[in-house]
Amino acid sequence: MIAKLTRRVALAALAGLTFATVHAADAPRVKFATTMGDIVVEVYPDKAPKTVENFLQYVKDGHYNGTVFHRVINNFMVQGGGMDENMVEKKTRAPVVHEGRLALEKGLKNTVGTLAMARTNDPNSATAQFFINVKDNAFLDPTAIPPGDPVPKFEYRGRVYENIPRAQLERAPELFGYTVFGKVVSGMDVVDRIKAVPVGQRGMHGDVPVKPIVITSATLVK
């Protein structure tokens, strides 16, 4: 009986592994052809569906063609997808709903090589701009909220809060973090070269590469 049970568990684990492998193989991929080389990213509609749909629509619309990596901070991230070479922001559609907590629950974190949505202080303001993490940036991850309503105990940045209404925590802007929706699967060496370029001030914008790094095209390759 024990042998049969062990065999069933092993078969179930193998089936789960096979499914995960097949699923990963089906993930859409986008190639960014840039003036410093190609970067291929894989995105996960099962983990951040609305975010991925939004991103892929911008790709299909040709939005990213001719945009630049306009904010580059070594040992942090490289950001692009919104400005042209003259640092003029391109027109975008309405913002996409924030899916950071959903993605976090499914295992996506702001680690090296992951792709996440850029936004303003408003959690639900992401449109087309994205960034690639060049180090593990755990402080950008959404904050998980413990079960209960009110939440009996909640710790945040060294302080302990007790009996906080759940809705209050769910609405707190500082707890949303940034939505991760993909990762670099090819061309991380290009990203590493981008993160190290000289940067400076360009009008009201800081950390702008001195020599523009242009995304000449973004195409769905799978």
N, C-alpha and C positions, 0 to 999 in steps of 0.2 A: 504493500500500500504506500509506504514511504517512497519507494523507488518510483512508483507511478506519479505521485504528487510532485516529486523532484523533476521528473521528466516533463510534466505539464508546465511547471514554472519556467523551466529552461526554454520550452517551445514558445511560451507566451512572451518571454523576454526577447527571443530571437525574432518573433513576429513584430514586436514593438520596434526593434532595431531596424528591421527591414522597412517598415513603414516610415520611420524617421529618415532613413537614407533616401527612399523614393521621394518623400516630400521635399527634402532639401534639394534634390536633383531637379524638382519642378519649379523652384523659386525663380521668378523673373530676374533677368540680369540686364544692366544698363552699362554701356561703355561711354565714358567721358573721354573724348579725344581732346587733349590740351596741348598747349605750346611747350609743355615740359614732358609730354609722354601720355600714354593711355592709362586710365584707371577704370577698372570694371568693378561694379558693385552689385551685390545680390540683395533683393528686398523680400520682406516676409508678409504677404497679405493675410496669413493666418494669425499673425501676432499684432499687427497694426493695420487693419483693413482699410479704413478711411484715409489714413496717412499715405499708404502705398498707392491707393487709387489716385489720390491727389498728385503725388509725385510723378507717377507714370503718365498722367494726363499732361502734365507740364512737359515731360519728355516728348510725347507724341505731338504736342503743339509746337515743338521747336523752341520753346521758351528759353532753354538753357544755352542755345547756340549763340555765341558771341558774348556771353557773360564772363565774368572774371572771378577768380578767388580774391575777394576784396578785403578780407580780414584774415591775417595770418599771424598766429602767436605760437612761436616755438615752445615745445613742452606743454601745449594745451590743445589747440585745434586749428584747422584751416576751414574757412567759411566762404561759401560762394553761392552762385545761382540767382543773384538778384540785381547786380549792377553791370553796366556795360563798361567799356574801357575808359569812358569819360566820367565814371562814377555816378552815372545817372541811373536811378532805379527803374527797372522795367515794370510795366503795368501787370498786375496779378488779378487772379480771381478772388472770391471771398475766402476768408480764412478757413482752415480745416479744424475740426474739433480735436481737442487734445486727447491723445490715447496713451500717454506715458505710463499710467498705472496698469493698463491692460497689457502693454508690452512687457512691463516689468514682471507681472505675474507669469508671463510666458517665457521668462528667462533673458530678456534683452536688457543689457546695461550699457552705460557709457564707458566702454573699455576701448583699448587701442584698436583702431581700424574700423570701429562701428560708425554708422551713418545716422545722424539725428537731425531733427527739424530745428532750425533757428526761429526765434520769436522775440517779441518785446516782453515787457513785464506782465502783459496780459497772457495768461496760459493758452488762451484760445485765439491767438493772433498769428499762428504760423501760416505762411502762404507757400512761397516757392523756395526760399533760402534754406540751405542745409549746411551742416558742418560734419567734418570727419575728425573724430577724436584721434590725437596722436600720442595720448597717454591715457592711463586709466583715470577717468574723472568721475569718481563715485559721488562727488558732491552735486553732480548734475542729474543724478538719478532721482526719480520720484520717491517720496517718502511713503512707505507702506503704513497704512492706518490699522491699528489692532482692531479686533472684533468688538462688538458691543455698541449700545446706544443708550445712554452716553458711554463714551469710551472710558473705562475705569482708570486706566493709567496710560499716559502717553509721554514719551521722552523725545526731546528735540533740542539739539545743540547744547547739551549739558543741563537742561532744565527739565523738571518733571511736572507734568500737568495731570490733574485728576478730575474725573467726571466731566469731561468736555463733550458737548453735543456733537454727534458724528457729523452732522451737516456742516458745522462750523469748521471742522478739520478738512472735510472734503472740498470746501470752498476756499481754503486758505491758499493764496497765490504762491507763497514760499514753499509749499509742500508738493507742488505739481511736478517740478523737475522738467526734463526735456525728453521728448519722445524719440526713442531709438527705433529704427524701422528697417535697418539693413546693415551690411558690412562690406568692406573691400575684400574682394576675392582674388584680385590681380592688380598689380601696379602700386602696391604699398611703398615700393622703392621710390616711385614718383611722388607720392604724398610726402615721404621723408625728405625729398629734395625741396619740395614746395615749402615745407615748414621752416626750412633753414635759409630762405632767401632774405635779402635785406629789405626792411620795411621802413615806412616813414609816415608823415602826416600828409593828407591830401584833402585840402579844404577842411571840412568839419569831421573828416574820417581819419582815424588813427589805425596803425598796424596795416597799412596798405603796402603791398609789394611795390618797390621802386620801379621794377620792370613788370608791366602787366602780365599776369598768367591767365591766358584766355582759354575758355572752354570753346573750342571751335565747333564741336558737335556733341550731342548726347543722343544716343540711339539705343533702342531696345534690341538686344542681341539674342534674347531668349525669352 
